[in-house]
Amino acid sequence: MGEHVAAFHTATNAVQALNRGFDVNCDTRLLYCKRVAGSRVIHVDEEHVRDLWLFPMFQVTLFRTLRSMWGVAVLESVVIRRALKVFSLQMVEYFNQKANISQSFPLGTFNSAFSFTGSKHIDATETKSLSSDGFYFPLAKVVDSFSFNNQVIHPQPASGTYLSGKDVRVIFRRRGGDDLEQDHSMWLRTVCSSPDVIQMTFCPITDLIDEVPGKEHLAHIIGLYLEYKPPIEELRYFLEFQIAHVWAPLHDRTPGHRRKEPLCPSLQFSIMGQNLYITVGRLQVTGLRLFLEGEASTIG
């Protein structure tokens, strides 16, 4: 098992990542999986398990509620060829469909594949079209009790528009294997001993809380996070900025006698003299609404 240590750790981490939380704004790598103890989003029966033989040399423990499929790397190779697609629609949807995400926002996998910044507006203005061409060599697939339809493979068009070398940017990506091997055939032999996760399928958390009050608010927050992609440490302030604030007290037009109590106690007014003074402490004032009552009023 010595030469398959890396493969054993990758397979074990992949199984342990099932049913846990994942930030889809990140690339599909196991290190971005939420691995806090007891943080599984879906409860699984960890007492009833079975062994999954991936290679003749080692096995991993698999929950009985999950099933697996595995095959030889070369025989199970899948050719993925995508024609030139417009940035904002078809290529984004292609990556999202593979991840089982219905939203049309670019995911971390998409941004990582094309070395984008993550800002949809900036990347779209600098990109005219995109194309993806490559090979998948799946060694094993661990899926939940339900399965998804296979992605339709579209052939590469036989002809296309002429592009000069300055108009095309080629990005080369490899997952798994020995990165020091430059030759493709030699690198292919190292995939079995050093595999990596090449694809993940997700279930939105909002699909698991159908009867929970406030589901629409959580869905709206997730949509904002996927669209604008703020840093996770600034997410709280980003969400607070989305809330509609009342920057000044609303004028009460109801007739009748009422007490003149301050509606906003953080603001203190002083009208002694020709100037109007406002004491706000360390709070920021972004707007002010002033009502003058009486038969005649002048502002100088």
C-alpha positions in Angstrom: 0.0 0.0 0.0 3.0 2.3 0.2 2.7 3.7 -3.3 -1.1 4.2 -2.9 -0.9 6.3 0.3 -1.9 9.5 -1.5 -4.7 7.7 -3.2 -6.0 6.2 0.1 -6.0 9.7 1.8 -7.8 11.3 -1.2 -10.5 8.6 -1.3 -11.0 8.7 2.5 -11.3 12.5 2.4 -13.7 12.4 -0.5 -16.0 10.0 1.3 -15.8 12.0 4.5 -16.7 15.2 2.5 -20.1 13.7 1.5 -23.1 15.4 3.1 -21.0 18.3 4.5 -21.2 22.0 3.7 -19.3 23.5 0.8 -18.8 27.1 -0.4 -19.5 26.9 -4.2 -17.7 30.2 -4.6 -14.5 28.2 -4.1 -12.9 25.8 -6.4 -14.0 22.1 -6.2 -11.2 21.0 -3.8 -11.5 19.0 -0.7 -9.7 21.6 1.4 -12.7 24.0 1.0 -15.1 21.4 2.5 -16.6 22.3 5.9 -14.9 19.7 8.2 -15.8 20.9 11.7 -16.7 18.0 13.9 -20.5 17.3 13.8 -21.1 19.7 10.9 -22.8 17.3 8.5 -25.7 19.0 6.8 -27.5 15.6 6.2 -27.5 13.0 8.9 -26.0 9.7 7.9 -25.9 6.4 9.8 -22.2 6.0 10.6 -22.7 2.7 12.5 -23.8 0.7 9.4 -21.0 0.9 6.9 -19.4 -1.3 4.3 -16.0 -1.5 2.6 -15.4 0.0 -0.9 -12.5 -1.5 -2.8 -11.1 1.1 -5.1 -7.9 -0.7 -6.1 -6.6 -4.2 -5.3 -4.3 -2.7 -2.7 -6.6 -0.8 -0.4 -10.2 -0.1 0.7 -12.2 2.7 2.3 -15.2 2.7 4.6 -18.5 3.8 2.9 -21.9 4.5 4.4 -24.6 2.0 3.3 -26.9 4.8 2.2 -24.3 5.7 -0.5 -23.4 3.8 -3.6 -20.2 3.7 -5.7 -19.1 3.2 -9.2 -15.5 2.7 -10.3 -13.6 1.7 -13.4 -10.3 1.6 -15.2 -8.9 5.1 -15.9 -8.3 4.7 -19.7 -11.4 2.7 -20.4 -13.6 5.2 -18.5 -12.2 8.3 -20.1 -14.7 10.8 -21.3 -13.9 13.5 -23.8 -15.4 16.9 -23.0 -15.5 19.3 -25.9 -17.4 22.6 -25.8 -17.7 25.0 -28.7 -17.1 28.7 -28.4 -19.8 30.0 -26.0 -20.8 33.5 -24.8 -19.4 34.2 -21.4 -22.5 35.3 -19.6 -24.8 32.4 -20.4 -23.9 29.1 -22.0 -20.5 28.3 -20.5 -21.6 29.4 -17.0 -24.7 27.2 -17.3 -22.6 24.3 -18.5 -20.5 24.4 -15.3 -23.5 25.0 -13.1 -25.4 22.0 -14.5 -22.5 19.7 -13.8 -22.6 20.9 -10.1 -26.4 20.7 -10.0 -26.7 24.4 -9.3 -29.7 26.2 -10.9 -28.5 29.8 -10.5 -26.8 31.5 -13.4 -24.0 33.0 -11.3 -20.3 31.9 -12.0 -19.1 29.3 -9.5 -15.7 28.9 -8.1 -15.0 26.0 -10.5 -15.8 28.2 -13.5 -13.6 31.1 -12.3 -10.7 28.8 -11.5 -10.9 27.0 -14.8 -10.5 30.3 -16.8 -8.5 32.3 -14.2 -11.2 34.8 -13.7 -11.3 37.4 -10.9 -14.8 36.3 -9.7 -16.5 39.6 -10.7 -19.0 38.7 -13.4 -19.1 42.2 -14.8 -15.4 42.7 -15.0 -14.7 39.3 -16.5 -17.5 39.6 -19.0 -16.2 42.9 -20.4 -12.7 41.4 -20.9 -13.9 38.1 -22.5 -15.6 37.6 -25.8 -16.1 33.9 -25.9 -14.9 30.7 -24.1 -14.1 27.2 -25.1 -13.4 24.0 -23.1 -11.7 20.9 -24.4 -10.3 18.1 -22.3 -10.4 14.5 -21.0 -11.8 13.1 -17.8 -10.3 9.9 -16.3 -12.7 9.0 -13.5 -11.3 6.3 -11.2 -14.3 6.1 -8.9 -17.6 7.9 -8.3 -19.3 8.0 -4.9 -22.9 9.3 -5.1 -25.9 9.6 -3.0 -29.0 7.4 -3.2 -30.3 9.5 -6.1 -28.5 10.1 -9.3 -28.5 12.8 -12.0 -28.8 12.6 -15.7 -25.5 12.4 -17.5 -24.3 15.6 -19.1 -24.9 15.7 -22.8 -21.6 15.7 -24.7 -21.5 18.3 -27.6 -19.1 17.7 -30.4 -16.5 20.3 -31.3 -17.5 22.2 -34.5 -15.5 21.4 -37.6 -15.0 25.0 -38.5 -15.0 28.4 -36.8 -14.1 32.0 -37.1 -10.4 32.9 -37.7 -8.6 34.2 -34.6 -5.1 35.4 -34.4 -2.7 34.4 -31.6 -3.2 37.7 -29.8 -7.0 37.0 -29.5 -6.7 33.6 -27.8 -5.6 32.8 -24.3 -5.0 29.1 -23.6 -5.2 27.9 -20.0 -3.9 24.4 -19.1 -5.2 22.6 -16.1 -4.5 19.1 -14.7 -6.0 17.5 -11.6 -4.3 14.6 -9.9 -1.2 12.7 -11.0 2.4 13.9 -10.7 2.7 17.5 -11.8 6.4 17.0 -12.4 5.7 14.7 -15.3 5.5 16.8 -18.5 4.8 14.0 -20.9 1.0 13.2 -21.0 1.4 9.4 -21.3 3.8 9.3 -18.3 1.6 11.6 -16.3 -1.4 9.4 -17.0 0.4 6.4 -15.3 0.6 8.4 -12.1 -3.1 9.3 -11.8 -4.0 6.0 -10.0 -1.4 6.6 -7.3 -2.1 10.3 -6.9 -5.8 11.0 -7.8 -7.7 14.1 -7.1 -11.4 15.2 -7.0 -12.4 16.4 -10.5 -16.1 17.1 -10.0 -18.6 17.6 -7.2 -22.4 17.7 -7.3 -24.2 19.9 -4.8 -27.6 20.1 -3.2 -28.7 23.6 -2.2 -29.3 24.0 1.5 -32.7 25.7 0.7 -34.0 22.4 -0.7 -33.6 20.8 2.8 -35.7 23.4 4.7 -39.0 23.6 2.8 -41.1 24.0 5.9 -38.8 26.4 7.8 -40.0 30.0 8.2 -37.9 32.5 6.5 -36.6 30.2 3.7 -37.1 32.9 1.1 -34.8 35.3 3.1 -32.0 32.7 3.2 -32.4 32.0 -0.5 -32.1 35.7 -1.2 -29.0 36.0 0.9 -27.4 33.0 -0.8 -28.2 34.5 -4.2 -26.5 37.8 -3.2 -23.5 35.9 -2.0 -23.2 33.9 -5.2 -23.6 37.0 -7.4 -21.3 39.5 -5.7 -18.9 37.1 -3.9 -17.9 39.3 -0.9 -15.0 38.0 1.3 -16.4 35.6 3.9 -15.0 37.7 6.7 -16.9 40.8 5.4 -20.1 38.9 4.7 -21.8 40.3 7.8 -21.2 43.9 6.8 -22.2 43.2 3.2 -25.5 41.8 4.3 -26.2 44.7 6.6 -25.6 47.1 3.7 -28.4 45.3 1.8 -31.0 46.2 4.4 -33.0 49.3 3.7 -32.2 51.9 6.4 -34.3 54.9 7.5 -31.7 57.5 7.6 -34.0 60.2 9.2 -37.2 60.1 11.2 -40.4 60.0 9.2 -42.7 63.0 9.7 -45.9 62.1 11.5 -48.8 63.9 9.7 -51.5 62.6 12.1 -53.4 65.7 13.5 -53.9 66.2 17.3 -51.9 66.8 20.4 -48.8 64.7 20.9 -45.7 64.8 22.9 -42.6 66.2 21.3 -40.3 63.3 22.1 -37.1 62.7 20.0 -37.7 60.0 17.5 -34.0 59.4 17.0 -32.3 59.7 20.4 -28.8 59.5 18.9 -29.3 63.0 17.3 -29.4 66.1 19.6 -30.4 69.5 18.1 -29.5 72.9 19.4 -31.1 75.9 17.7 -29.8 78.7 20.1 -28.4 81.4 17.8 -28.2 81.7 14.1 -26.7 78.2 13.5 -28.2 74.7 13.9 -25.9 72.4 15.8 -26.3 68.6 15.7 -24.5 66.3 18.2 -24.1 62.8 16.9 -21.2 61.4 18.9 -19.3 59.0 16.8 -22.2 58.1 14.5 -22.2 58.9 10.8 -24.9 61.2 9.4 -25.7 60.4 5.8 -29.0 62.4 5.5 -31.2 64.8 7.3 -34.8 65.6 7.0 -35.9 69.0 8.5 -39.5 70.1 9.0 -40.4 73.7 10.0 -43.9 74.2 11.5 -45.8 77.5 11.7 -47.5 80.1 9.7 -44.3 81.4 8.3 -40.8 80.1 8.2 -37.6 81.2 6.6 -34.3 79.5 6.2 -31.3 81.8 6.1 
